[in-house]
Amino acid sequence: MFIDSAHIYIKAGDGGDGSVSFRREKYVANGGPDGGDGGKGGNIVFQADNNLRTLVDFKYKRKYVADSGQKGSGANCSGRNGKDTIIKVPRGTIIRDSASKGLIADLIENKQEIIIAKGGKGGKGNQHFATATRQIPTFARAGIEGEEVEVDLELKVLADVGLIGMPNVGKSTLLSIISKAKPKIANYHFTTLQPNLGVVKIGEGTSFTVADIPGLIEGAHEGLGLGHEFLKHIERTKILVHLIDLSGSEGRDPIEDFEKINLELEQYSEKLSGKLQIIVANKTDLIYDNDIIDGFTKEMKNKGYEVFAISAATTKGVNELFNRVSEIVDSIEDDFSLEEVHEVKYIKKDEKLFTIKKENRIYIIEGQWVKRIFKSINTDSYDALKYFQRVLKQKGVISELEKMGIEENETVKIEDFEFDYIK
């Protein structure tokens, strides 16, 4: 099953909470704070894998969550870091943020990795909050939540050669011919790796990949037929091998076929239409007038194209064609660029530290930052509440409440905790 797109949810691990702990030593009534820090949450890492050819795995699993860090403990012991989750994808996989469609990464090289969601930092234990005036801190800092995001995966096959043409021009026949060990083409061996993708081997140590694009039709650039589903797979090829049914066996005009296909390429992508093309006049075994072959060859050469007249059915001219293709492939550098970008981490928009809304004379403070800080506070501890109040003041929460017109003894709510505002 050839799956080339997927939508998944990923979440990095949360950081572990810092610990509230005090030394317990013989003959020492009240030891100092020794709460350890929480461990860091695991990252979500995408890795390109040369052994994968499709995104089929993501059809069945659409949610990936990394391990969270462990909570700190006494004796200044830090919690264990969460293990990274590595998600393997085929080379040529593009990763985009689902909401913004912003490019996150374009994985080209085998084993290339990128962290898409970072694990949260571990919270600090109470050992960090001891001061000359606060010698017994009864609070620690909570771990930060790991990043989470929904992403779209899109696979664009990495092939050297794109095999294009109208339906029934003989592309499948050509590939089936070079996959067989016939004497006339004994130097070639074709191995199917995925539907529409193969490897042509020429002699020892020389090979190139071919993406066999199903027959295009007029309107393909707009999604008619298979349209965009397969046009995108030839965007990264070095050259295009354009098969033409010169015999007109399907009742079509060869020149019109050529012009229609190139119009579809041009309307889909300027870059795609500008790729080097080799024109292959196929089914010459059905033509008994050499003037037809000569006339077509001359017209294509006048347009600046190199032309090969072959018969895939009889293998005539196939050796010469693929030897020439191999030469051209070797002479052209890889072009895996995507929107002139190789690898860019999508920068998420900054979120506000907090928001405040008023409902029924109650001021409700919300936000991930507030939630994280509040989570680390022991509301039964006067010392901890004083620390929390100071943090709210430093971050502008108190001044924002005053701007909204809060009065003495009016109620403020954070999570499930309510308290009266005192100036």
N, C-alpha and C positions, 0 to 999 in steps of 0.2 A: 504494500500500500504506500503510494507516494504522497505524503502530506508535507506541504511546504509553507504552512502558516499555522500559528497557534496563539492563543491568548491565555496567560497564566497570572496567578497572584503569587507574589513572593514576599516573605517577611524575614528580616534578620532577627537574630536572638536578642532578647532584652538583657541589659546588664543586671548582674546580681546586686541585691541590696547590701549596703554596708551594715556592719554588725554593731549592736550596743552591748558592750561587755566590759567587765572590770576585773582586774587581777585579783586572784584569791591566793594570798600567800600566808604561810604560817606566821603567826605573831604580828600580821599586818591587818588591822581591822578594816580599813578601807583602801584597797589598792587603787591605782590609777586606771584610766580607761585603756582598754587594749582590744577594742573591736576592730576586726580586720575589714579590708575593702572587699566589695563584691567583684566577681569575675566579669570580664568583657563578654558580651554576646557574640555568637558566631556570625560571620558574614555570609551573604549569598554570593557565590562566585560562579560566573559562567565560563566554561572552558571549551574551546574548539577541539573537536576530536575527528581525526582523519578517517576513523573507522565508521562513522555515522554518515548516512546519506539522506536521511529524511527526519521530519519532526514528528513522526508517528507516536513516539512515547508521550508526547504532550496531549495527545487526544484522550488518553486515559487518566493522566494525572495532571491536574491544573493548579495545585496548591503546594507550595514549598515553603517550609518554615525551618529556620536554623535553630540550633540549640541555644538556650539562654545560659548566661553565666550563673555560677552558684553564688549563694549568699556568703558573705564573710563570716568568720567565727572568732571566738576569743583567742587570746594569746597572739594577737596581731596576725592571725592567719587569713590570708586572702582566699576568696573563693576561686574555684577552677574556671578557666575561660571556656565559653561555649565553643563547640566544634563547628568549623565552617561547613556549609552545605555547598558542594560543587555540582553544578548542573551542566552536563555535557551536551553540546549541540554540534551539528555538522559545520565544517568550514563553510564560510559564505553566509552565515546566519547574521541577520540584522536585528538589533534589539531596539525597540522604541517604547517610550512612555505612552501608555494607552490613552491617558487623559489629554496630554498636550501634543502627542505625536512627535515629540522631540526625540532626536537621535541620541541613544545612549551609547551604543557600541556597534562596530562592524567587525566581526571576528573572521579574520582571514587566514592566519597562520595556524598550523597544527600546534596544539597545546597552549595557544594564546589564551590568556585569562584576563578577566576584568571583574572587579567587585561592583555589583549593581546595587546592593543594599548593605549598608554597614551595620554591624552589630552595635548595640548600645554600650556606652561605657559603664563600668561597675561603679556603684555608689561608694562613697568614702565612709569608713567606720568611725565610731565616736572618738577614736584616738586622735583624729585630726582636729577636733573641736574643743580641746582643752585649752583654757587660757588662765591667766593669773587670777581672774575674777570668776571664771567658770571652770572649776577644777573637776567637776563630776558631770560632764555632758551626758544627758540621758536620751540623746537622739543621734541618729546617723543619717546619711544621705541615701536616698533610694537610687537604684540603678536606672539608667536612661533606657527608654524603649528603643528597640531596633527599628531601623527604617523599613517601611513597607510600601509596595507599589505594585500596580498591575502593569504588565508589559505585553507588548505584541511582538511575536517572533516571526520573522519572514526569511525564508531560505531562497537565496539566489545561487543557483548551481555554479560552481567554479569549473568551467570547461574552457579548453583552448579553442575549440571549434564549435560553431553553431551551425547545425544542418537545417536549412529552411527551404520552404517551397510550398506550392499549392497542394491540396490533397491529391493523393494518387500519382505523384510525380516519380515515385520509385525510391524514396528515402529508406523505407523499411527493407526493400529488396537489396539496396546497396549495403546496408548494415548487415543483413543476413549473409550476403556474399562474403564480406570480409571477415565474418565470424567462422567461416568454414575453411578447413585446411585443404583447399584445392591447389593443384600444382601451379596454376597460373598466378595465384596470389599466396603462395606458401609462406612468404615473409610476414604476412599479416595475421594477427590473432586478435579477435574482438571478444571482450569479456563484459557481459552486462552486469553493472553494479547496482543500478536502480533503473526503474522504467525511465526511458528517455535519456539515459546517461551511459556512456561506455568508454572503454579505453582501447585505442588502436596501437598495437605494438609493431614496430618496424625493425627487424633485426634485434641484436642484443643491446639492451640498455637504451633504446630509443622508443619513445611512445608519446602519445598525446591523447587528451580526452575529448570526446565528442558529445555534445548535447543535441539529441535528436528532437527537434521541436515539431510537435504534431502539425499537420497541414493547416496553414493559415487560410483565412477567408477574408473577403472584403468586410471591413468593419471590425477587424480584430482589435484594433487600438482602442475601440470603444467597449470592448468586452464581449463582442459577438463571438460565437463559437467558444473556444477556450481562451481567446483574447489575452488579457493581462496575465492570466494564470501561467502562460508559457512564454510570452514575449519577454517577461522580466528575466527569464533564465538565460537569455543570450546577451544580456547587457554587459557581462564581464568577459565575454569571449574575445580572443585576439582577432579572429577572422570569421567570416560567414561564408559557408559553402552553399550556394543558391542553386538548387536543382530545378531544372526546367524540363517539362515533357515536350521535347522538340517534335515528336511525332504527332502531337495533337490528338492522341488516342481518346482523350476525355472530351473532345469537342471544343477545347479552348485554344485561343491563339497564344503561342509562346511569348510573343513580345508583350501582349496585354497582361499575361500572367506576371512577367518580370516587373512591369510598371506598377501593377496593383500591389505586389508584395512590398516593393520599395516605398510606395506611398504609405502603406501601413507602418513600416518602420519609421519613416519620417514623421508621421503624425503621432506616433507613440513616444519617440525620443530622438532628438537631434543627434545625440551622441551615438545612438544605435544606428541611425541611417548613415553616419559618417564612417562606420567600420569598413575595413577592407573586405571586399567580396570577390570570391572566385565563382565564375558562372560555369555550371556543369550542364551541358546539353545531353540529356539522358534519352534512352529508348531509341538510339540511332539504329538498332537492329531492325526497327520497323520502318526505316526510311530507305527508299530505293533510289532517291534522287540526291546525289551528293551536292547539287547546287543549293538545296535547302540548308544543309549543314554549313556549307561555305558562306552562304548569305547571312545566316544567323551569327556565325562566328565573326564575320567582318563587321556587322552592325554593333555587336557587343564590344569588340576591340576598339571601334571608333568612339565608343562611350567611355573608354579607358579601363575596360575589364579584361582580365585574363580568362580565357575560355578553354574548357576541356570537353571534347565530345566523347561520350562513353556509352556503353550498354551495360547497365548493372546486371541484366539478365544473363548476358554471355561473358561478363567480366572484362570486356574489351575496354581498354583505356583506364581501368581502375588502378592498376599499379602506378602508372604515370601520375594520376591525380593525387593519390595519397603520398607519394614520394615528394611531390611539389608542396603539398599542404604541410608536410613535416618540415621542409626547409623554411617555409614562411613562419611557422610556429616558433621554430628555434631562433629566428631573427627578430622577433617582436618581444619586447618586455611585457611582463604581466601588467594588467591595468585593472586593479581591483577597487579603484576609487569609487566612492559613493557620495554624490553631492559635494565633491571636492573635500570630503572628510574621510579620514582613515579610522580614527577612534576618538570619540569625544564623549565625555561623561555629561549626561544631561543634568543641568543644575536645577534643583528643585527650588520653587519659590519660597522665600523666607516666610515663616508663619509668625503671627503675633505671639508674644509671650503670654498674653492673656486678653480676654474680652470680658466686659461687664454689661449685664442687662438687668433691668429692673422689672420685677413682676410682683404685683400685689404688695408693694412697699418693701419688698425684699430684694437686696442687691446680690445678684448671683455672679460669682467670678468663675470663669471657665478657661480652659486651655491646658495643653499637655504639660507646659512648664509648671503651672500652678498645681496641677494634679501630681506631678512628680515630687515637687517640694513638700506638698501637704502629706503625701504618702510617707515621708520620712520623719514626720513629727509625731511624737507621743503627746496627744492632746491632754493627757492627765498630768503632764509635767509643766509646771510654771516656767521653768528654765527653757524648755523647748518652745513653748508658746511665745516667749519673749524673743527668741531667735527668729521664729517664723514671722513675727510682726516686723522685726527689723529688715528682714529680706523683702517683705512686701513693700515697705517704705522705700528701700533702695531701688527697687525695680519700677517704681512709679504707680503701684496699685493704689496706695492711699491717696496720692494726689489726684488720680483719676476719679476715685470715689467722691472726693471733695468737689471736683469740677462738675460732677453729676448732681451735686446738691444734697449729699447725704447729711443727715442730722444726727445729733447725739442720740444714742440708744436705739437707732434704727438697726434692723437686722441685716447681717451679711452672711451669705451662704457659700461655702466651698465644699463640693462633693456633698456628703451627708452631714457636714458639721456646720452648725449655725452659732453665731456669736453677735453680741451687741457692739456697735461701733462706739468707741470712746475716744474723744479728742485728747 
